[in-house]
Amino acid sequence: MLAIIGGSGMAQLSCLEISRREVIRTPYGEPSGPLTFGKINAHDIVFLARHGPGHTIPPHSVNYRANLWALNSIKPTRVVAVAAVGGIREDLKPGMMVVPDQIIDYTYSRKFTYFDDMKQSVTHIDFTHPYNQITRRQLLEAAQQANENIIDGGVYAATQGPRLETAAEINRLERDGADMVGMTGMPEAALARELELKYATIAVVANYAAGRGTNKQSIPLKEIFAVLDSAMVSVRNVLQHMVNYNGD
């Protein structure tokens, strides 16, 4: 079963034929909302809105541990996370899709691991390549089959939010090697790795990052959601082809 985590612009999955919703209890509290089960092109799918059904949970308040634990409880074959980002690299323009291959974590004070019980031995995970390589490849192939343009690779900078960054902060992120900036990439990716979930991200460029492109003076927030509404059509198209790799 393919699991999909919807981000900003995707509080629900309109192409999903819903069969049921289920509230999952976890040792880490409540997930962002119930898991929504259904089918896309006759394939079983589960969907979770990262920010809640009404997009009411800000990035720094998402219960990432509960979300990933709940998804892991149903043993998905793959997990695809959809995330909105700001484009730092010059060619990452609003409306484009990217499958990042690396991430830099600038978040703080978030519950970022399952391995914080003093009663268990210290546990480390290999995070050299933070996204599952097979799932990434399948997303790229699904985009090709869907005739959708998508960029292969890029460094995702995960910032704390909920505010957007200053132009100076974006300059710093660029010097650090970041190509895009978002607020939900971590600790989600690391928690998925701890649970051995086959996790990858579709990043949707919602706007130029601060000080970039047409946003040198300010970022028109109203335009972000208009861009996301349009881009999510392409994302859904990719996901409808991604289900062919469901493994069921």
C-alpha angles and dihedrals in degrees: 000000000000115000120207125195111201120211135185108336093022110072087143136019108236094191092058118105097216119219102169147338124229131192109219120205116213136184086244099058132257123344119229089270144321120312111253115216125197146112138280113194089345093306121122114249136177121203132195125185105222094206095040129265092290096039091247102135114088119221096257092050099050111121094230094172093055092045095053093040091053092050092046090054090069093048101233119200092222137004120213117189121199114208136175116228141177116241115241099164112077096241094051100094128175112283096027124124125224134185101210120211101191139035138198118203119221096158124115141191093024123131095253108169144039090211100078099105109119089208093068129066119264110277126199129188129206107245099168090121105027097193126062107257096213093050090048091052092048091052090052092048091047090053090051091050090048091050090238123143113238133167119234112222139357141151115264116208110206112207130184103247154152086148120061119247130268119247089249091053090052089051088054093049090051091052088051090056101258120151099185138015130220140153106227106049093096140085085006095075094046093048090051089053092049089055091044092239117162094239133173136159138233105205116201116203103229097174145346110276118253112296093012133110112334091348098075093123103027143339115250099223095193090061092056094069092045089054091047093050090055096041094050089068088065092043091054089049090055092046091051088060094039090065088072086074092053093120092219 
